[in-house]
């Protein structure tokens, strides 16, 4: 990708505010098959629990297959491979995906540090050893995650890089991990960087042209506009100013943006502002007037009207329902 789409992706990822961890280290002998999907209990280290989850599996040794429910084909994974499920689809993992899934309660469980569970199934032959982790976030129907495929497959071709990732996951997930400088926050950052790399590789591999949000991200002018909008959602943007900054006429830019992203620039911005406002209402006790200002609204009444159109209730009522805590401001 050229610099503009790459910068746009950085801004979009920053706005997601991903936070993650590792919850399982598994070692399975063949033959084996398990059903997998990250659940709320796997994200217990975060309060409140994330509303949405990106699941991932990193293969340390051996090989295995992954197939999303309803998909016609499976993905082959080998040592150094990372499989990411942007929308946390239920899936099968194993050496033989047609075999009956192993009941989890029959597997050998070993307690690990920081809530990491170690699962062991000896089997008849050497199988696979891998980590299962997640990235949590609160962005329902995020345009990037909605546009990505069910599975992203990233191969760390350099054995040294693969070994470093494995060591990082292991140390960060153990009680002594902080002694190595690999705290849970560093682990989140590592997983975020791997996710970003997988998305970049997917975008590079996509054919040129087409429509949709990802096509907009790759377009030099529309991608630059997306970076600007996500980087400064509170700014009083106009279509004219965006067009000027990306080096296009207003009409040509608006037409191109709408054709690729699926909606005009200002409507897209309004949705991103509502997403930001909802995030602040849920995660902070800031006064609603301050949240309206941060979200880019010139007046609190204008913000109330826009929020009610989007969520069908007032900001205060929505906050109370989401948090169970009375709002500090009406």
C-alpha positions as CSV (number, residue, x, y, z in Angstrom):
1,X,0.0,0.0,0.0
2,X,1.1,3.6,-0.5
3,X,1.6,5.9,2.5
4,X,-1.9,7.4,2.6
5,X,-3.8,4.1,3.0
6,X,-1.2,2.9,5.5
7,X,-1.7,6.0,7.6
8,X,-5.5,5.6,7.3
9,X,-5.2,2.1,8.6
10,X,-3.1,3.3,11.5
11,X,-5.8,5.9,12.4
12,X,-8.6,3.4,12.2
13,X,-6.8,0.9,14.3
14,X,-6.0,3.5,16.9
15,X,-9.6,4.4,17.1
16,X,-10.6,0.8,17.8
17,X,-8.7,0.9,21.1
18,X,-7.9,-2.8,21.1
19,X,-7.0,-4.6,24.4
20,X,-6.1,-8.2,24.5
21,X,-4.6,-11.2,26.2
22,X,-3.9,-14.9,26.0
23,X,-6.3,-17.4,27.7
24,X,-5.2,-20.9,26.5
25,X,-1.9,-22.7,25.7
26,X,-2.8,-26.0,24.1
27,X,-0.9,-29.1,23.1
28,X,-2.8,-31.7,21.1
29,X,-1.6,-35.1,19.9
30,X,-3.2,-36.5,16.7
31,X,-6.0,-37.2,15.9
32,X,-7.9,-34.3,17.4
33,X,-10.6,-31.8,16.8
34,X,-12.2,-29.1,19.0
35,X,-14.8,-26.5,18.7
36,X,-13.6,-23.0,19.4
37,X,-15.0,-19.5,20.0
38,X,-13.9,-16.9,22.5
39,X,-16.5,-16.3,25.3
40,X,-16.9,-13.7,28.0
41,X,-15.2,-15.9,30.5
42,X,-12.0,-15.8,28.5
43,X,-11.9,-12.0,28.8
44,X,-12.3,-12.0,32.6
45,X,-9.2,-9.8,33.1
46,X,-11.0,-6.8,31.7
47,X,-13.7,-4.9,33.5
48,X,-16.1,-4.1,31.9
49,X,-15.9,-7.0,29.5
50,X,-15.4,-6.0,25.9
51,X,-18.5,-5.9,23.7
52,X,-16.8,-7.4,20.7
53,X,-13.8,-9.8,20.3
54,X,-11.2,-10.6,17.7
55,X,-9.9,-14.1,18.2
56,X,-6.5,-15.4,17.2
57,X,-4.4,-18.6,17.3
58,X,-0.6,-18.7,17.0
59,X,0.9,-22.1,16.1
60,X,4.3,-22.7,17.9
61,X,4.9,-26.3,16.8
62,X,3.4,-28.9,14.4
63,X,0.4,-28.2,12.2
64,X,-3.4,-28.0,12.3
65,X,-6.4,-27.0,10.3
66,X,-9.0,-24.3,10.9
67,X,-12.5,-24.1,9.4
68,X,-15.2,-21.5,10.2
69,X,-18.7,-22.9,10.7
70,X,-20.5,-22.8,7.3
71,X,-17.3,-22.3,5.3
72,X,-16.6,-24.8,2.5
73,X,-12.8,-24.9,2.9
74,X,-10.3,-25.2,5.8
75,X,-7.1,-23.3,6.3
76,X,-3.8,-25.1,6.8
77,X,-1.7,-23.7,9.7
78,X,1.9,-24.6,10.4
79,X,4.5,-23.4,12.9
80,X,4.9,-19.7,12.7
81,X,1.4,-19.1,11.4
82,X,-1.2,-16.8,12.9
83,X,-4.9,-17.1,12.2
84,X,-7.1,-14.2,13.2
85,X,-10.9,-14.2,13.2
86,X,-11.9,-10.5,13.1
87,X,-15.6,-11.2,14.0
88,X,-14.9,-14.1,16.3
89,X,-16.8,-16.7,14.3
90,X,-17.3,-20.2,15.8
91,X,-14.8,-22.6,14.2
92,X,-13.2,-26.0,14.3
93,X,-9.5,-26.6,15.0
94,X,-7.8,-30.0,14.6
95,X,-5.9,-32.5,12.6
96,X,-9.2,-34.2,11.4
97,X,-12.0,-31.7,11.2
98,X,-14.5,-34.4,10.3
99,X,-13.9,-36.2,13.6
100,X,-16.3,-35.6,16.6
101,X,-15.0,-32.7,18.6
102,X,-13.3,-33.6,21.9
103,X,-15.3,-32.7,25.0
104,X,-13.3,-30.0,26.7
105,X,-14.0,-31.5,30.1
106,X,-12.2,-34.7,29.1
107,X,-9.0,-32.8,28.3
108,X,-6.2,-32.5,30.8
109,X,-6.3,-29.0,32.4
110,X,-3.4,-27.3,34.0
111,X,-3.6,-24.0,35.8
112,X,-1.3,-21.3,34.3
113,X,-0.5,-17.8,35.4
114,X,-2.7,-14.7,34.8
115,X,-5.7,-17.0,34.1
116,X,-4.1,-18.8,31.2
117,X,-5.4,-22.3,30.9
118,X,-3.2,-25.1,29.6
119,X,-5.0,-27.8,27.7
120,X,-3.3,-31.1,26.9
121,X,-4.5,-34.1,24.8
122,X,-1.7,-36.7,24.3
123,X,-3.1,-38.4,21.2
124,X,-1.4,-41.2,19.2
125,X,1.1,-39.0,17.2
126,X,2.7,-35.6,17.6
127,X,0.2,-32.9,16.7
128,X,0.3,-29.2,17.4
129,X,1.1,-26.7,20.2
130,X,-0.4,-23.3,20.0
131,X,-1.7,-20.2,21.9
132,X,-5.2,-18.9,21.8
133,X,-5.8,-15.2,22.4
134,X,-8.1,-12.3,21.8
135,X,-8.3,-8.6,21.2
136,X,-11.3,-7.0,22.8
137,X,-13.0,-3.8,21.8
138,X,-16.4,-2.0,22.0
139,X,-16.9,-1.0,18.4
140,X,-20.1,-2.7,17.2
141,X,-20.3,-2.9,13.4
142,X,-16.9,-1.3,12.9
143,X,-16.4,-0.7,9.1
144,X,-12.9,-2.2,9.1
145,X,-13.8,-5.4,10.9
146,X,-17.1,-5.8,8.9
147,X,-15.1,-5.5,5.6
148,X,-12.5,-8.1,6.5
149,X,-12.8,-11.8,5.7
150,X,-13.8,-14.4,8.3
151,X,-10.1,-15.4,8.8
152,X,-6.9,-13.6,8.2
153,X,-3.8,-15.8,7.8
154,X,-0.4,-14.3,8.6
155,X,2.8,-16.4,8.2
156,X,5.9,-15.3,10.1
157,X,8.4,-16.6,7.6
158,X,11.4,-15.8,9.7
159,X,11.9,-18.5,12.3
160,X,13.6,-15.9,14.7
161,X,10.4,-13.7,14.5
162,X,8.2,-16.7,15.2
163,X,10.3,-17.7,18.2
164,X,10.2,-14.2,19.5
165,X,6.4,-14.0,19.2
166,X,6.1,-17.3,21.0
167,X,8.4,-16.2,23.8
168,X,6.6,-12.9,24.2
169,X,3.2,-14.7,24.5
170,X,4.6,-17.2,27.0
171,X,6.4,-14.6,29.2
172,X,3.5,-12.1,29.2
173,X,1.1,-14.8,30.1
174,X,3.1,-16.1,33.1
175,X,3.3,-14.6,36.6
176,X,7.0,-13.6,36.0
177,X,6.2,-12.0,32.7
178,X,6.5,-8.5,34.0
179,X,10.1,-9.2,35.0
180,X,10.9,-9.5,31.3
181,X,9.2,-6.2,30.5
182,X,6.2,-8.1,28.9
183,X,3.3,-6.9,30.9
184,X,-0.3,-7.5,29.8
185,X,-0.4,-4.1,28.2
186,X,2.7,-5.0,26.1
187,X,1.0,-8.3,25.2
188,X,-2.0,-6.3,23.9
189,X,0.3,-4.1,21.9
190,X,2.0,-7.2,20.4
191,X,-1.3,-8.7,19.4
192,X,-2.4,-5.4,17.9
193,X,0.8,-5.1,15.8
194,X,0.3,-8.6,14.5
195,X,-3.3,-7.9,13.7
196,X,-2.3,-4.7,11.8
197,X,0.4,-6.6,9.9
198,X,-2.2,-9.3,8.9
199,X,-4.6,-6.6,7.7
200,X,-1.8,-4.9,5.7
201,X,-0.9,-8.1,4.0
202,X,-4.5,-8.8,3.2
203,X,-4.9,-5.4,1.6
204,X,-1.7,-5.7,-0.4
205,X,-2.9,-9.1,-1.8
206,X,-6.3,-7.8,-2.9
207,X,-6.7,-7.0,-6.6
208,X,-6.8,-3.3,-7.5
209,X,-10.2,-1.6,-8.1
210,X,-13.5,-2.8,-6.7
211,X,-15.8,-1.1,-4.3
212,X,-16.4,-1.1,-0.5
213,X,-14.7,0.3,2.6
214,X,-11.4,-1.5,2.0
215,X,-11.2,-0.2,-1.6
216,X,-11.7,3.3,-0.1
217,X,-8.9,2.7,2.3
218,X,-6.5,1.8,-0.6
219,X,-7.5,4.7,-2.7
220,X,-5.0,7.5,-2.4
221,X,-7.5,10.4,-2.0
222,X,-10.3,8.5,-0.2
223,X,-7.8,6.7,2.1
224,X,-6.2,10.1,3.0
225,X,-9.7,11.4,3.8
226,X,-10.5,8.4,6.0
227,X,-7.2,9.0,7.9
228,X,-8.2,12.7,8.5
229,X,-11.7,11.8,9.6
230,X,-10.7,9.1,12.0
231,X,-7.7,11.1,13.3
232,X,-9.8,14.2,14.1
233,X,-13.4,13.2,14.5
234,X,-14.2,16.2,16.6
235,X,-13.1,18.7,13.9
236,X,-15.8,20.7,12.1
237,X,-15.1,19.1,8.8
238,X,-16.8,20.0,5.6
239,X,-16.7,18.1,2.3
240,X,-15.0,21.1,0.7
241,X,-12.2,21.2,3.2
242,X,-11.6,17.4,2.9
243,X,-11.5,17.7,-0.9
244,X,-9.0,20.5,-0.7
245,X,-6.7,18.6,1.6
246,X,-6.7,15.5,-0.5
247,X,-6.2,17.5,-3.7
248,X,-9.5,17.0,-5.5
249,X,-12.5,19.0,-6.5
250,X,-15.5,18.9,-4.2
251,X,-17.8,17.1,-6.6
252,X,-15.2,14.6,-7.8
253,X,-14.1,13.8,-4.2
254,X,-17.7,13.4,-2.9
255,X,-18.6,11.1,-5.8
256,X,-15.5,9.0,-5.4
257,X,-15.9,8.7,-1.6
258,X,-19.6,7.8,-1.8
259,X,-18.9,5.2,-4.6
260,X,-16.2,3.4,-2.6
261,X,-17.3,3.8,1.0
262,X,-21.0,3.6,0.3
263,X,-22.1,6.9,1.9
264,X,-21.2,10.6,1.6
265,X,-18.3,11.9,3.7
266,X,-20.4,13.8,6.2
267,X,-22.8,11.0,6.9
268,X,-19.8,8.7,7.4
269,X,-18.3,11.2,9.8
270,X,-21.6,11.5,11.8
271,X,-21.6,7.7,12.3
272,X,-18.0,7.8,13.6
273,X,-18.8,10.6,15.9
274,X,-21.7,8.7,17.4
275,X,-19.4,5.7,17.9
276,X,-16.9,7.9,19.7
277,X,-19.7,9.5,21.9
278,X,-21.1,6.1,22.8
279,X,-17.7,4.9,23.8
280,X,-17.1,7.9,26.1
281,X,-20.6,7.6,27.6
282,X,-20.0,4.0,28.4
283,X,-16.4,4.1,29.6
284,X,-16.2,7.5,31.4
285,X,-18.2,9.6,33.8
286,X,-17.6,12.8,31.8
287,X,-20.5,15.3,31.6
288,X,-22.5,14.9,28.5
289,X,-21.7,18.5,27.5
290,X,-18.0,17.6,27.4
291,X,-18.7,14.4,25.4
292,X,-20.7,16.5,22.9
293,X,-17.7,18.8,22.5
294,X,-15.2,16.0,22.1
295,X,-17.5,14.4,19.5
296,X,-17.4,17.5,17.4
297,X,-20.8,19.1,18.2
298,X,-21.1,22.8,18.6
299,X,-23.9,22.6,21.1
300,X,-25.3,20.1,23.5
301,X,-28.8,20.2,22.1
302,X,-27.5,19.4,18.6
303,X,-25.7,16.4,20.1
304,X,-28.8,15.3,21.9
305,X,-30.8,15.4,18.7
306,X,-28.2,13.5,16.7
307,X,-27.7,10.9,19.4
308,X,-31.4,10.3,19.7
309,X,-31.7,9.8,16.0
310,X,-28.9,7.2,16.1
311,X,-29.8,5.3,19.3
312,X,-33.5,6.1,19.8
313,X,-33.0,7.4,23.3
314,X,-31.3,10.3,25.0
315,X,-27.5,10.1,25.9
316,X,-28.3,10.0,29.6
317,X,-30.8,7.2,29.3
318,X,-28.5,5.2,27.0
319,X,-25.6,5.7,29.6
320,X,-27.8,4.5,32.4
321,X,-28.9,1.4,30.5
322,X,-25.3,0.5,29.4
323,X,-23.6,1.1,32.8
324,X,-26.3,0.7,35.4
325,X,-24.9,3.9,37.0
326,X,-26.9,7.1,37.1
327,X,-25.6,9.8,34.8
328,X,-23.8,12.8,36.3
329,X,-25.4,15.1,33.8
330,X,-28.9,15.1,32.3
